[in-house]
Amino acid sequence: MKLSVRLSKHERPRERLLRHGAGALQDAELLAIALRTGIPGLNVMDLSYRLLERFSGLRGLLGATPEELMTVSGLGEAKSCTLAALLELARRTIEEDLTRNNTLRHPGQVKQYCMTALGHRRVEHCIALYLDNQLRVITTGELARGTLSQASVYPREVVREALRHHAAALIVAHNHPSGLAEASAADRGFTSQLKQALALVDIKLLDHLIVAGSTVVSMAELGEL
């Protein structure tokens, strides 16, 4: 049976998970386990398929706000909050690993974290990962929402936050909701200004990552930093 074919209503996702592991389940089955029950007129599997169709897949669904989810007839506050919590749990799991590991030795984890945090966003968000002198993540934080071309992120404010967290280095990342996975002129200009501002207080800018859906572009790897 192809994965695109819907499963029988009589199949139980929880039992399949116990027998074969979570990796063997389709997105709709995993979603059904999280939702636990259906809504009036729809069993939990049909509800899962409907949600995936409504939000154009798992990324769109997990990126929806609780308010957007509750526009679906019959989907209440509890289920909407459950779905919002799933993405946040995934983000925190990766962040926990980054607090233990040298980020330069695990660049894939950094990219995965930024993709999880930003890949589903419908407007531009800019975040920072503040690193200690062993290049482990101290904490992360949102710098701004909106486009860099609108000067929504000011280097002096980033420097102030880095000093407040006693950071020795920094990684910044932002998303391109358009799906264009390349640095714009505004991205390059901001990166250059931020690198110079941080250097004045002996903090190194290690990378600027650009997230476009499931693609993450490293300006450092491209030699643009």
N, C-alpha and C positions, 0 to 999 in steps of 0.2 A: 504494500500500500504506500503510495506517495505521501510525503508529509503535508502536501497541500490539500489532501482529502480530509474532510471532517471525520472525526471519530464517532463511533456509535454512541448514542446517548446512554447506553447501558455500561460502557466502559468507565471504570473508576480511576481517575488520575492518581489519587492517593495510593491505591494498591499498586498501580504501575510504577510509581516512584519507589515504593518499598521493594519491589521485585527487581527493577532494572536501574535504579538511580535517577536522580533529577535530570541528568544530561540526556536521558532517553526520551524525555517528554517534550511535546510541542509547546510553543509559547502559550497557546490557549489552555493547555492542561495545567501548566504552572500557574497561570493566572487564576484558573478555577480553584486551585488549592488555596491561593491567597484570599480569594473572595469568599470561599466556603459555601455560600448558598446563592441561589438565584434570586430573582425578583418576581413579583406577580406576572405570570404569563410567559416567563423564560426560566428554564433551568440554568444552572450555573455554567455549563459548557456553552450553551447558546448565548448567554450573557457575555461570556469571555470573547466569543467570536464577534459579537456585535460591537463590543468596545474596541477590539483591534481594528475592525473595519472603520468604525467611526473616527478613530484617531490616527488612521493610516499606519498601523503597526505599533510595536511595543515601545519604540523610542518616543513616538508622539503621545502615546498613552501615559507613560511614566513622566513625561514632561508637562502634562496638563496640570493645571492648578486644581485644588479641591473644588473651587467654585465652578470651573469648567466641567469637571466630572459630574457635578450635581445637576448639570443641565440635561443629563441623560435621564429620561423618565424612569423613575423607580430606583435610581441609584442614590442612596442616602448619604448622609454625612459619614457614617462609620466606614462604609466601603471606600468612599472617596479618600478619607484620611489614611486608610490601609494602603492604598496604591501610592499615595504621596510618600508614605513612610518607607516603602520598598526602595525607592531610588536613593533616599537619604541614607538608608542602611548600607547600600552598596558603596556610596561615596565614602562613608565613614570607615568602612572596612579597609579600603585602599589607603585612606589617609593614615590609619593606624599603622599599616606596614611602613609608610614613608617616614614615620617618626622614629623608626628603628633602623632604617637603612640609609646608607650614603646614596643620595639621589643620582649622582653621576655614575654610580655602578648599576643603577636600576632605572635607566631612562624610560624603559617601557612602562614601568609602574607609574611614573610621573605622567606620561601621556595618557595612560588609562584613567588616571584620576581626573585629569582635565577633561577628557572626553565624557566621563560620567557626570562631572559637574556642569559641563557647558554644552555638550553636543545636542541636547534636546531643547535648548533655549531658543525662543522665537524673537528675542531682541538681544542686542549685544550686551554681554556682561564681561567685566574685566576682574580677574581675581589675582591674588598674590600668594605664593608659598614662601613663608619666611623660614630661613635655614640657619642652623647653628654653625659653629666653626668646623664641625665634622660633616657638614652638608646633610644633616637630617632635618626633617621638617619640625619646626617649633609649633607653628600653627598656620592656618590659612585664613584668608579673609577676602571679602568682596571689596573692590576698590571703587567700582562705578557701574552704572547701567547706562547704556547709550553708546553712540559711536565715538571712536577716538577722534574722528574728524571734527567733532563738535567740542573737542578739548574737555571731555568729561572727566579725564584723569589728569591730575596735575602732579608732576614729578616731586614737588616739594611736599605734597601730602603723603606720597608713597614713602619718601625719605623719613618723614616724621613717624609713620607707622612702623617702619623697619627699625628705627632707633628705639621706639617704645617696646618692641618685642626683643630687643638686643640681638637682632639678626646680623649674621656675618655675610650672608649672601641672600639672593632673591631670585625667584622665578616668577614671571608674570605670564598670564594666559588670558586670551579673550576669544570669543566665538564669532564666526561669520554666519549669521542665519541664512544668508543668500546661498550658502553651500560652496562658495568660492574659496578654495584652499590655497591661498597665496597671500603674501604680505602686500598691503597697499602702501602708497606713499605716506599716508598718515601713520600707519603702523611703524614704518621705518623711522619716521621723524620722531615719534614718541619714544621708540626704543633708544635712539641716539641720545635724546635729551635725558631720559631716565638713567641711562648708563653713566653719563657725565655727572648728574646730580648725586647719584649714589657713591661715585668714586671720591667725591669731595669729603665723604665721611667714612671712607675705607670700607664700603660695602660693595660687594661684587654682584653685578647682574649676570647670572649664569645663562639665562635663556628667556626668550619670549616665544610662547607657543600659540599657534593659531589653530582653533578647532572649527572644523566644518563638518558637522554630522559625525561620522565615524572616522574622519581623517584628521590627523594632527600634524601640523607642519612646525618644525623647529627652526627658528631663525639662526640659532647657533650652528646647527648642522649645515645650514645653507651658507655659512660664512658671512652672515649679515649682522653679526653682533660682535 
